[in-house]
Amino acid sequence: MSSVASFINAARLVRLLDRDEPEHALTGYLLQIELDAGTALVTSNYEVVKASLELQRRHGVDGPRRLLHGFVPFLHVEWCTRLDHALAVEVHLTADPDSGDLVDAVSAAIVRRIGAKSML
């Protein structure tokens, strides 16, 4: 992996793959900037599942198929460790209810662990 890594969450994955998203073109443009800079693109297994579910809800089985076969092979998928999960559960249970879901907390733990920056 590159020394510079950008983390892509499920919402951004959905924006990249769903042309009906208002920020689809902008997200694609920003992704191209990251690629041109040689940035490694990272996500988590939790984010892939979350994006797959949303794309399936919107587009049927073709949505997750496009994600898993057309986009995920170009990402580094960082798997959530037991420690990532434990830290995320602790943060999630003590956080403001509007601060996001458990997947967001897991991603924050992974981003801290690997030293990535958030894309966009």
N, C-alpha and C positions, 0 to 999 in steps of 0.2 A: 504494500500500500504506500502511496505517496506520503511525504511528510506533511502535506496539507490535505485534510479530508473535510468534506462537507456532508453533513448528515441530512438526509431527505426523509421527512416524516410521511405518514399515510396521506394526509391532505394534499401534500405536494405531488405525491405519486398519482393520486386521483386527478389532480389538475393537469398533469402531464399527459395522461392517457384518455381523458374525457374532453373531447372537442367542444362540448356544450358548456364547459366551465368558463365563467367570465374571464379568468386569468390564465387560460390555457396557453395562449400565444406568449404572454409575458413570462410565464414560468418556463416555457420552452426556450425562450431567448436567454433567460438567466442561466438555465442549464447549459446552454451552448457556451456562454462566457466561462462557466466553471470548467467545462471540458477543454476549451482553448487554453486555459491557464494551467492545465495538467493536474487539476484537482481530482483526488480520488473521491468517488461518490459512495457513500456509506448509508445503510439503513439497518434496521433490526428485523429479526424474524417476527417480532410482534407487529411492527409497522407493515410488513408484507401481508400478514394475515388480515389486519385491519383494512388495508387498502383493497385486498382481494374481496372481502365481504361487501364493501361499498360498491366496488365495480360490478360485482355479481348482482347486487340489488338493482343497479341502474341498467346493466346491459346483459344480464343473464350470464351463462357460462363463458361467453366470448370475452367478457371484461377481465376476469382473472386469468384467462388463457393468454390474453395480450400482455398482461403484467408479467406473468411467470415465464413466458417464452420469449417475449419481445423486449423486455426491459430489465428484469432481475438479473439475467446473465451478465449485464454490464455494471452491476453494482457489487460492492463488497457487503454481504449480509452478515452483520455481527450478531451472534447468538447471545441471548440474554443468559447470564450466568445466575447461579443461585444467589450470589451476593447482590448482583444487580436487582434481582427480583425482591429480595429482602429489603434492600434500601428503598426501593420504589414503593413497596407496600407501606413502610414506615412513613415516608414522606406523604404518600397519598392519604393515609388515614389521619394525618395531622394537618393537612393543608386546607386552605380555603376551598370550599366545595365547588367554586367556579374556576379553580386553577387547572382543570383538565382531568383526564381519566387516568387509569392505571397505566395504559400504554404510553401516555405522555411522560409519566413518572419513570417508567422503565427506560424510555429513550433518553431522558435527562441523565439517568445514572450511567448509561452506556456512553453518551457524549462526554461526560466527565472522565470516565475510565479511559477512553481511547484518545481524548484530547481533540476531538473534532469540533468544527464550527457548524452552526446551523445554516443551511442553505437559505438564501433570501433574507 
